C-alpha cells in the first residue's frame, strides 16, 4: 500500500458554495480523514492550491484553513505539472473558457453546474474534453442526498410498482435586501450576469429525474420574475430581471408525469426546503433532503369526501419512516471521493460534461417553452 498525491487547482472557492461545500466540507474533510482509499488499499491525499482574483480574500481563506498554497495567477497555477486536476466554482459565464484552458494545459477537470449558459457552449465543451482525452466531471450533488437515495432504492426494489407521478416543491423566501439582507448573491437575479432560477434549477432537475425516476422526454415550463426590484450587497437598488420562479411539468420515459415548482419567492410550509411526493400503483413516498416516508397499497386509508363535516382522519399517521440503515456523508464530498477514484482507478463515472450539457439543454428548452408557451420534446445528445 502506498500514498499518492493529487494536486487540485481550486478556482472560485471564496464564494458561498465553493468555500463551504467544496473546500471546507469536501476537500478539507478528505484531507482531515487522511485521503481517499482506493480498492487496492492505496491512499490518495489531496493537496489544494486556492486560486482567485482577490488576494486578501484568498490569503485569509488559506490561512484560516491551513492551506499552504494560494495564488491570483490562474495561468501560473495551470503551468504547474504537479497539479493534475482543475476545479471551477466561479462564474458560469467564464466557465467554458477556463475549463478549456485547463484542458489545454493537460489537466483533468471537475466543475460546478451549469457548465454554460447555452447548450451550444456546453456541448462544445463536452466534445472538447472528449477530443483532449481528459477525465471530466460535473457536480451532481443532489443524487447523494439521503432522501433521494432512499427514493431511488425504493424504485429499484419495486416498492412503487409503476410510477404514476412525481410532485416536487423547492424553494424559500430570499429576502429582497434593503431592510433584510438577501441569502443569495445579487447576480442570481440579473440576466446579464447569468442569473435565473430556470438555468440554475432545471440543470439539477435533469439529473435528479434521469437518475432517480427515469429519463426526461418533454418539458413545459412557465417562468416568472415575481420581484422586479432588489438590493445588492452594498444596499443599492437594482432591477431584478431574471426569473425568480419556475413552474415546470415534465413527462418521463414510460409516461410518468412530474410537476416541479422552484421559487425564491415562497414561504415554506412543508417538511423541508425541497420535497418530492411520488405516487405509484403499489405505493407512495414523500422525501425531503434527509427523511423519507412511505405508504404501501395495503396501508392506504379509504377517505370519503364530505365537505359538510370536519375531517377526522389524520393522514400523516398512515406513513412509515424509511430507516437510516447506512451512514450518509455530505453529498458533495461523496462525489469528490468518487471522482478521485475515477481519476486513479478509472472507475465508472456518469456525471461528466455531457451529463452537464443535458442539464443546460433542459434549462434552455424550459426557457423556450416559456417564451413559446408550449410543450417541447427533448432530443438525445451525443458527443
Secondary structure, DSSP 8 states (H G I E B T S, - for coil): --EEEEEEEEES-SSHHIIIIIIIIIIHHHHHTTSEE-TTS-EEEEEEEEE-S-HHHHHHHHHHTT--EEES-HHHHHT-TTEEEEEE-S-HHHHHHHHHHHHHTT-EEEE-S-S-SSHHHHHHHHHHHHHHT--EEE--GGGGSHHHHHHHHHHHTTSSSSEEEEEEEEE-B---SSSS--SS-GGGG-GGGT--HHHHHHHHHHHHHHHHT--EEEEEEEEE----EEE-TTS-EEE--S--EEEEEEEETTS-EEEEEEESB----SSSSEEEEEEESSEEEEE-SS-EEEEEGGG-------TTS-----GGGG-EE----S----HHHHHHHHHHHHHHH------SHHHHHHHHHHHHHHHHHHHHTS-EE------
